[in-house]
Amino acid sequence: MIKNLLPLTALLMGSAFLLFAGGVNALILPVRGEAVGFSSASLGLLGTGWAIGYVAGCLHVPSMVARVGHIRAFGAMCAIASIAVLLSLLLITPWVWIPVRALSGFCFAGAAMIVESWLNERADASSRGRIFGIYTMVNLAATTAGQMVLTLGDTNGYFFFVLASMVYCLALLPTAISATTTPRPLTQVSLDLPGLWRNSPIAVFGVLMVGISNAAFGTLAAVYAARIELGLNDIALFASIPILAGAAMQLPVGIASDKYDRRKVLIAISLFALLADAMFLFSGATRPLIVLSLSALFGATVFSMYPVIVAHANDHAAPGTFIQVSGGLLLVFGIGSIIGPTLAGLAMTSLGASSLFAITGGAHVLLVLFALLRLKTAPSVLAEDKVAFQSKPMARALTPETAALCADQAERDADQPPGEIAADTPAPPGSRE
């Protein structure tokens, strides 16, 4: 295993730097924006801008890479993301921050896709699952570290903007000086909503609701924490603990969804999420220990829904369509991520901080109702016909390349047109960027 990982060190380092900078950037903006008096609606639009840029990056970066190559495109993504962070420092106004945040989302998606494309090329069939697991752990640790680093200094100055900018630049160095062979072209996934709906209506509707809920919370959690007067350390924990809790729940949720009807598992998770929504809405809790405990319950539920939905969709998919289904659902999640922060920001401006959880709760109620309807109208999948559950990182950090990286080797081979090189086939000797 160590022999397989050594050639991937540069890629994993680049990904770690990328996610660390993304973690810093994602938290410093709402914290600083709240401190200087941005409205909740404006701060919500930061998340909307990010989601628009991220979806656009997933759709358009593959053609850019085809024109200029992986290394040049990755360098451009990191450099533009670095400039975007500094521009946010120079011009502290929502009318600049919102489009700049969209630019950051575009660059972040593009850079992540390129790293995953490289990993995909270098991983062989026997080690793919372990490499994907290590990649996920690296990204989780880097994101959490990026958010927690805000506890070490003054968020009212320039330090954390400059730090994020510098680390984005660091992210391009490992791949720029690496002698890794040129990867295959990036995966391109078209958004076929009618086809996805025919495959699994609950997957399409569910992932849309999860996108609304998770993006609203991911964008405005820090704003909510600041409004109930948590300290900076607790704000950073409030943003990080849900991610860790969601990661910890992947294994038990995966076991349950492989054993029982995944729709029932999704309903159960959604009901626990509704419990957390209701506690935030009606308890009026402001003590840090209680609020952080509720955030753990919230994260354990909402961040474990997405892989259950993807697994259910693939239970119904035709063989060899894993990448198309997973990638298409990711783009539907992106649509939800555009809607959620906008609704939540407007609600928080008009009705107060806790209305964030009215939006997330509304999404979870609709998800439960639709899942119950589907239970009555569609038969369950037999256990022997289910695909294997695969844990996934936070959906906002996924790209269509993630689906390619974790796809089963048999399905990957089935997807290859006759005469095309299989994804695990090494590039011709001497091919370099």
Secondary structure as GFF3:
##gff-version 3
##sequence-region A 1 433
A	DSSP	alpha_helix	2	5	.	.	.	ID=ss1
A	DSSP	three_ten_helix	6	8	.	.	.	ID=ss2
A	DSSP	alpha_helix	9	35	.	.	.	ID=ss3
A	DSSP	alpha_helix	40	68	.	.	.	ID=ss4
A	DSSP	alpha_helix	70	90	.	.	.	ID=ss5
A	DSSP	alpha_helix	94	122	.	.	.	ID=ss6
A	DSSP	alpha_helix	128	148	.	.	.	ID=ss7
A	DSSP	three_ten_helix	149	152	.	.	.	ID=ss8
A	DSSP	alpha_helix	159	176	.	.	.	ID=ss9
A	DSSP	alpha_helix	193	199	.	.	.	ID=ss10
A	DSSP	alpha_helix	201	227	.	.	.	ID=ss11
A	DSSP	alpha_helix	232	248	.	.	.	ID=ss12
A	DSSP	alpha_helix	250	259	.	.	.	ID=ss13
A	DSSP	alpha_helix	262	282	.	.	.	ID=ss14
A	DSSP	alpha_helix	288	302	.	.	.	ID=ss15
A	DSSP	alpha_helix	305	316	.	.	.	ID=ss16
A	DSSP	alpha_helix	322	351	.	.	.	ID=ss17
A	DSSP	three_ten_helix	353	355	.	.	.	ID=ss18
A	DSSP	alpha_helix	356	377	.	.	.	ID=ss19
A	DSSP	three_ten_helix	383	385	.	.	.	ID=ss20
A	DSSP	three_ten_helix	395	397	.	.	.	ID=ss21
A	DSSP	alpha_helix	400	406	.	.	.	ID=ss22
A	DSSP	alpha_helix	409	415	.	.	.	ID=ss23
###
